[in-house]
Amino acid sequence: MSTTKKNEEYWKNRRIDWVQHYWSPDHSHRSAIIEILKQHPVRSVLEIGCGAGANLYNIKKEFPDTAIAGCDINEDAIRTAREIFKNLTMGEKGNGPKEYEENPSRQELRVFGELHLKQAQLDDIEFKVGSADALPFHGDSFDLVLTDA
């Protein structure tokens, strides 16, 4: 437990140039994420530990109709992500909640009580400060939740 707490404090309090250290979209794992999503299209993605949002940037660029959300325990990283995405012109960025067309098989599971969460009406792009054990999305559901590295 002390190692986990130590790592959490390290990432929470880290002050760096997030763009310089983490923004490179050329990392091989970033393209692997895109290739997987091409095979399994989704309407919404949450990245836990998103940093300044480089993975989400690539996802949004490749799949402009996908709502993206990210959380990180580092306020500075989230502030940087919000600033970067505010200045981007990607489709319908920041136009408030998008209507979600629920997959019919998912809807059937929910109607018959096998699935309890209804898809949230998410903002197109959303970043919040939060950790994996205390997600700041209050029960919202996502088609895909990922964490990287």
C-alpha positions, 0 to 999 in steps of 0.5 A: 500500500505504501508503494501505491500511495507513493506513486499516487503522490508522485503523479498527482504532484508532478509538474512538467511540460505535459506537451513536451513529455507526453504529447507525441502522437508517434508512440507505437502504442498510440497507433495500436489503440487506433487499430483496435478501435477500427476493429471495434468501433465505439461511440464513447471512450474514457481514458483513465490517467489521460495526462494531457490527452494525446491518446484521446486526441488521436482517437478524436482525430480518427473517429470524430463522432466518438465522444471522448472523456479523460481523467487524471489525478494531476490537475496540471495535466487536466488543465493542459488537456483542456487548453489544448482541446479548447484550441483544436477544431475537431468536428463538433468539439465542445457543443454540449451533450450528444444524443446517443443512439444505444446499440439495440443488443445493449438496449435489450440487455438493459431492458431485461435487467441484465445491464443496469447503466444507461449510456450517459449524455456526454459532452463531446470532449470532457476532461476531469480531475479524478482517479481510477478508484474515484472516477468523477463521472458519477455512474455514467457509462462508456463503451470503452474505458482504457488506460495506457502505460 
